Amino acid sequence: MRQFLDFEKPVAELENKIDELRQMTASEGVNISDEISRLSVKAEKQLRLLYSKLSPSQKVQVARHAQRPHALDYIRSLISDFTPLAGDRQFAEDKAVVGGLGRFEGQPVVVIGTERGADLETRLAHNFGMARPEGYRKAIRLMKLAARFRLPVLTFVDTSGAWPGIDAEARGQAEAIARAIETCLSIPVPLIATVIGEGGSGGAVALASGDRVLMLENAIYSVISPEACSSILWRDPKQASTAAESLRLTAQDLKKFGIIDRIIQEPVGGAQRDPEITITTAGRAIAEELAALQAENPKGLISRRREKFLAIGRVTGE
């Protein structure tokens, strides 16, 4: 059953009415196809209008939509012969970070993603996509494996941030994230990161410091969540919409600032409306970027990747 966001209420009313008419047609044999067609066109227009002018706070809602495709959905659809690898070889297995070996369009790759889970059971199992240190250390292990065997790395980022619990801090959360970023910047193979939902704080940067950073049209990517930002700056979580505007966390803003390299178009109404098309579109974009990187030599990849991130925010005088 489709879940509607608050601002989608006009569309929800129309689509619910369409469903009622279809049920009436099926049960009573009444021919009201013309009315159904009219309402369907109206609902489509309303949806296009809504999504043509989303505010940053509305994009936050879309990016967090529970029915958007998650990392494992992309892996299942785009990666054949996938073999998951577990554990950081130091402490434990963290299911918030998933990864392993597989083939992308026939080419061997290492794939890593943050998985939020699709229902309550899987969300609890994956800790809502918030990794502990062992999750980032597992990612480091997989990236080093990719470097050893000269395999490209594909990452799928969807997390509100790293797990903020005392247990994570006690095991070196900040150090693990820093090491993951360092590894991203130093491996001599192509690394393509795709922000598929929410890219939150260092927990996202740890897997997104790549040669190419792609981002879905309605995804968000920010140093802090709007709720946390508003609580810190205004002592009022109700100011989250103001914070979302100020943070410049949309794909369009980040492309303008040079933080990301490419925006991947979503179906009208967001990725949750048609996950299959969304994943296929993302796969094509990743394939194009990977093909462009294949000719680069390892030293050149590392040098340009590091310079890319060092240049972010750099101000030069006249």
N, C-alpha and C positions, 0 to 999 in steps of 0.2 A: 504494500500500500504506500502510495506516494505521500511523503511528509512535506508540508508547506511551511515556509518561513512567514514571519509576521507581516512583512511588506508584500507578500504574495497573496494576501487575502482576496483581492478582487478576482484573481485567476482561480483561486481555490473554489470560490463560489460558483464560477462559471463551469469549471470542470466537474464539480459535484453535481450540478444540474444536468450536465451532459451524461454523466453516469446514471443518474436517475431515469433519464429518458431512454437510455439504452436498455436498462433493466425492464422498463415498461414495454418497450418494443419486443423484448425476448419473452416476457411472461404473458402479455396480453395480445400480442400480434398487431399492435397499432403501428401504422406506418407514419413515423414522424421524422424521417431521414432528413427532410429539408430543414427542419428546426434544429436538428443535431448539427448539421453542416454549418448553419448560420452561427450557432453558438461556438462551434469549434474554431471558425474563422475569427470570431470576436475574441475568444480566449487566446489565440495565437498572437493577435495584434496587441492585446493587453500585455502578454508576456514579453513580447519584443520591446514594447514601450518601457516597461519596468526595468528590463535589463540593459537598456540603452543609456540609462542615467542612474546607475547604482551609486550611492554614496559610499565612502570608505567603510563606514560602519555596517552598511548592508553587505558589502563584499566580505567583511569579516564573518558575517552570518553564513554566507554562501560557502566560504572556504571551510567552515567547520561543519557543514551539513553532513549528517550521519550517513546519508545515502550516496555521497560521493565515492568514486572508486578509491580504494586504499592501495598501499604499496604492494601487498600480496596479489591484488587484482591485476596490477600492471605486470608483476612477475609471471603470474600464471598465463597471461595473454601474450606477452612479448618474448618471454624466455623459454626456449624449449630445452629439454633434457636438464631441467633444473635440479641440482643436488644441493640441498641446504647444508650449511656447516654451522656448528654450534660451539659456544663456549669461548672464553677469552684465554684459556690455558693458564689462568692465574687464580680466579676465584669462582666464577659460576657462569651459567648461561643466562643471558638477558633477552627475553622474548620481545622487548620493545624494538630491538634492532634485529631485523631478519637479513639473511644474506647467504650467498653460496656461489657455486659455479653453474654455468649454463651456456646456452648459445643464443645470441641475438642475431636474427636473420642469418643463421648458419655459422656465425663467427663466435668463437669461445670468448666469454667475458666473465668478469666477476661482478655480481650485482648485490647491492646493499640498500636497505630501505628501513625507514621507521614506520612501524605498523601500529595503528590506533585500535584496530578491532572493529567489527561490524555490528555486534550486539553486546549486551551486558557481559555475557560469559567471555567472549573473546577480548573485549575491552579490558576486563580485569586480568586476563591471562597476559595481555601485552602491555599492561600498566598504562593504558590510554596513550601509548606512543611516547611515553616519557622515560628515556633510558637512564640507567644507573651507570657508574663508571665501567662496569664489565661489558656493557653494551658498546661503548665507544672503544674499549680495548679489543673487543671482537672485531669491530670495523677496522681498526688498525691492523689486526692480524690478517684480515682478508685483503686489505689494500697492499700489504707487504707481500702476500702470496701472489697478487696480481703483478706486482713489480718483478718478482722472481721469474715468473713464467711469461712476462711481456703480454699480459692480457688487459684490454681496456676495462675501465671501471665505470659502471652505471649506478647512480644513486637516485633514490626516490625519497624525497623529504616531505614529511607530514607529521609535525610535532609541535605542541605548544611550548616545548622547551625541555631541557633536561630535568630529571626527577630532583626536586628540591629537598628531599628528606635528609634527616640527620645521618642515616646509614650511608647514603651516597656521599655526603660531605666527608664522613669519616674514612671512606675508602678512596678519597682523592678525586672528586668529581671535576674540579677545575683543571687539575693536571691531566686527567684523561681527555677532556675536551681539547685542551691545548695541544696535546700530543696527536690527537686525531687531525686537527687543523694542520699541524706541522707535517704529518704524513701525507695529507691531501696535496700539500704544496711541494712535496719532494719526490713523489713517485714518478718514474720515467715512462709513464704510459698515459694515454688519454683518459681524462676523467670528465664525464658529463653528468652534471647534477640537475635534477628536475624537481622543482617545488610543486607538488601536486595538490596541496591543500593549505595547511598552515606551516609556515616556516618561522619558528619561534626561537629567538635568542641564540646563544652559543650552541644549544642542542641541535639547531639546524645548520649553523655555520660549520660545525664539526664534520658534516657530510656533504657540504655544498661548496667547498672551496676548490672548484674545478676549473678546467680549461674553458668550459662553456656552462653557464648557469641558465637553464630554461625555467619558465614559470607559466603555469596555466593562467588563463585570462582572468579568472576570478579567485585565484589564490592570493595569499598575503605572505609577507616576509618582513619581519621586524625584529629589532633588538629587544623589544619588550611587548607584552600584550597590552591592548588598549585599557583593559580593566586595571592591570597593575600600574600602568603609567598614570592613570587618573587618580588612583589611590595615593600615589607618591606625590604627584604635583599639586593636586587639588584636595587631597584628603577626602575624596568623594568618588566612589566607583560609578556613580551615575553620570559622570563626565566622560565616560568611555567613548562616546561618539565624537566628542571634541578631541580626545586624544587620538582616535583613529585618523581624524583629519590631519592632525599635526604631525603624526608619525610618518606620513608618506609611505604607507606600507603596501600600496597596490602595485600590481605588475606594471601598470602604465607609468606610474611615478618612478619606479625603480629602473625601468628601461631608459627613461629620460636621464636619470642620474648616472647611468652606466654601471649599476650594481648587478643587473642581469643582462643577458645577451639576446634573449629571444622570448617572445610571448606566444604561447600555444593557444589557439582559438578553441573555445568551448562551444558546445551546442547552445542554442538559445534557451535560457532557463538554467544554465549551469551544467557542470559535468554530471550531476546526479540525474539529469533528465535522460541522458543517453550515455551511460558509462562505456559501452562498446565503441561508439564513435570517438569518444574522448581518448580512450586508450590507443586506438588506431592512429588518430591524429598525432598524439604524443610520440608514438613509435616512429612515424615518418620523420618527425622533426629530429628525434634522436639519431636516426639513421643518417640523415643529411649532415648533421654536425659531426658525427663520428667519421664519416667518409672524408670530411674536410681536414680532420686531425690526423688521419692515418699516415699521411705523407711526411709529417713533422718528425724531426729526429728527437731522441729523448732529451738531450741537453737543451734544445730549443723549446720543447714543451715546458720543462721546469722553469726556465728563465722567463718565458712569456707569462706563465701562470703566476709566478711570484710578482712580477712587475704589475700585472693586472690588478692584484689585490693591494699592492703597495700604493698604487696610483689612486685608489678610491679615497676621496676626500682631500687629496693633495691640492694645495693652493700655491700657485706660482705668481711671483710679482713681476712687474714689467721691468 
